[in-house]
Amino acid sequence: MTVFNSQSKLPKIMTSIYLVIAILAFALMFATIETDSLSGIFVVVVALPLTAFLTQILDTIGIDSVAIKSTFMALGVLFNSFVIYLFFSFITRNN
């Protein structure tokens, strides 16, 4: 497997933008979790599609913990950021 060695800064910029949006979504969720029942909707949207799959599994098992679901959403964000970085590295690599 070859690691993409891109000279472009676009992969880092796009991944950073995504991570800033994800951090803002998490901050909004934790700031309004006591007063708003839909406080985590932005995190779910930012971390799609992995969170949709994982939350269905957790609901099937019967786990209803905010901490565990938040952890899985964070894993979804990390996975998505990795995919975004690889995608932009691939399209900007030098041949």
N, C-alpha and C positions, 0 to 999 in steps of 0.2 A: 504494500500500500504506500502510495506516495503522498507525502504531506505537501499541501499547496504552499509554495513559498512566493507569495504575492508581494510585489513592491508597492502596490496600491494601498492607500490608507482607507479605502472604501469599506472593506470588511470590518475593520475596527470601529469606524464611525457608525455604520449601520447597526452593529451589535451593541454599541454604547447607547445609541438612541433607543433601541428596543429595551435595554436594561433600565434606562432611566424611566421609561414609560411603565415598566413592570414595578419598579420601586415606588413610583407615585401611586400606582394602583394598590399595592400592599399598604402604603401609608394611609391612603384613604379608607381602606378596609378596616385597619386597626383603629383609626381615629373615629369611625362611625359604627363600630361593631355593636355597641351597647344600644344605640338608638335606631338603627336602620337594619331591617331584616335582609335587605338586598345589598348590604355593604360590600360583599365580596364579588359582585357581578363583574366588575372591571377586571379583577384578577383572573376570573374564570375565562373571560374573553381573551385576555392577553396570553394566557397559557394554553389556549386551545391548540391542537386537538387532544393532547395527552390528558388534560384534566377531565374532559368529558368521559373518556374511557375509564380513568382511575376512579372518578367519583361514582360511576355506575357500579364498579366492583365493590367499593366501600359501602354503598347503599345496599347491595345484595348481601354482603356479609353482615350488615347491621351496625357498622361502626359509624357513629355520629359525633365525632370529636372534631372541634374546630382546629385544634393543634395538628392532628393527623392530616386533615384535609388541606390545611395551609402548607404543611410540609410537602404534600403531593403536588400542590400548585407551584411551589417553589422549584420542585424537580422538573415540572413541566416548563417553567420559565428557563431553567438551565439547559434543558434539552433543546428548546426552541432557539435559544441564543447560540448554541453550538451549530444547529442547522443553518441559521442565518449567516454565521461566520463562514461556514464551509461553502454555502451557496455563493456568497459574494467573493470569496477567495477563488472559487472555480471560474466565475465569469470574468474576473479581472486578472487571471494569471497570464504570465508572459509565455509565449510558445517559443 
